[in-house]
């Protein structure tokens, strides 16, 4: 059974940092590109970052460039999203996504507020 389980969300002040994790099971994680998406209240889900199997290619949405870093550990079957210099507009539910299987995690809430 394929599972994607996110963790690491929470409440953080503006300017703070969080690291999200997505633990994967049930498929050949090391062979596939992985994505992070987010969905803010009242808005459509948007792509935040993507990473290829070897980590040689990483792409970011313009609003998070220079602040977020996507990474992966193929041995641990986990993908990460390091989020620095957080802003209130980063508040959203963050999801990891395996595009080849069209499988979503359950999401983790990130709230940036003073």
KEGUPA-765358 format. One line per field, with one value per residue (C-alpha): residue number from 1; z, y, x. Coordinates in steps of 0.02 Angstrom, whole numbers, always signed. Layout:
N
i: NUM|...
up: Z|...
north: Y|...
east: X|...
***
This chain:
114
i: 1|2|3|4|5|6|7|8|9|10|11|12|13|14|15|16|17|18|19|20|21|22|23|24|25|26|27|28|29|30|31|32|33|34|35|36|37|38|39|40|41|42|43|44|45|46|47|48|49|50|51|52|53|54|55|56|57|58|59|60|61|62|63|64|65|66|67|68|69|70|71|72|73|74|75|76|77|78|79|80|81|82|83|84|85|86|87|88|89|90|91|92|93|94|95|96|97|98|99|100|101|102|103|104|105|106|107|108|109|110|111|112|113|114
up: +0|-52|+88|+101|+277|+308|+473|+543|+523|+660|+716|+687|+695|+539|+497|+577|+504|+491|+411|+339|+310|+200|+238|+93|+87|-37|-198|-272|-202|-267|-449|-449|-443|-288|-262|-122|-145|-31|-17|+74|+134|-12|-141|-263|-224|-295|-333|-215|-259|-356|-347|-468|-411|-400|-323|-469|-523|-403|-452|-348|-365|-375|-206|-113|-213|-101|+57|+36|-2|-58|-25|-14|+68|-44|+86|+212|+78|+139|+55|+151|+134|+232|+249|+307|+323|+334|+294|+338|+157|+176|+290|+208|+216|+139|+43|-33|-198|-303|-481|-561|-448|-424|-237|-106|+76|+206|+226|+370|+428|+428|+511|+509|+633|+773
north: +0|+168|+297|+475|+544|+725|+796|+949|+1082|+1202|+1382|+1493|+1680|+1780|+1761|+1589|+1419|+1248|+1085|+975|+789|+667|+484|+370|+185|+60|+109|+131|+305|+324|+312|+454|+642|+710|+873|+985|+1081|+1198|+1260|+1418|+1453|+1502|+1472|+1335|+1209|+1267|+1184|+1241|+1136|+982|+868|+733|+559|+601|+774|+850|+955|+1058|+1187|+1313|+1426|+1608|+1657|+1535|+1547|+1584|+1541|+1359|+1208|+1039|+885|+698|+548|+398|+276|+341|+361|+536|+704|+866|+1048|+1169|+1334|+1488|+1672|+1623|+1751|+1760|+1721|+1551|+1497|+1345|+1158|+1080|+916|+801|+722|+579|+630|+463|+379|+530|+499|+637|+642|+698|+868|+964|+1136|+1278|+1439|+1593|+1722|+1833
east: +0|+70|+76|+142|+142|+188|+248|+335|+202|+152|+139|+290|+322|+362|+546|+553|+591|+512|+564|+430|+455|+361|+391|+350|+312|+246|+335|+508|+535|+712|+655|+530|+514|+429|+336|+278|+115|+20|-157|-203|-381|-491|-355|-311|-176|-10|+155|+293|+444|+497|+649|+706|+763|+948|+919|+1015|+865|+761|+633|+538|+388|+437|+361|+476|+638|+785|+688|+635|+743|+680|+786|+769|+850|+820|+885|+758|+623|+589|+572|+598|+552|+659|+567|+661|+614|+431|+298|+114|+73|+159|+16|-63|-84|+70|+59|+186|+141|+206|+158|+196|+68|-46|-42|-59|-14|-140|-58|+19|-36|+89|+34|+145|+82|+142
***
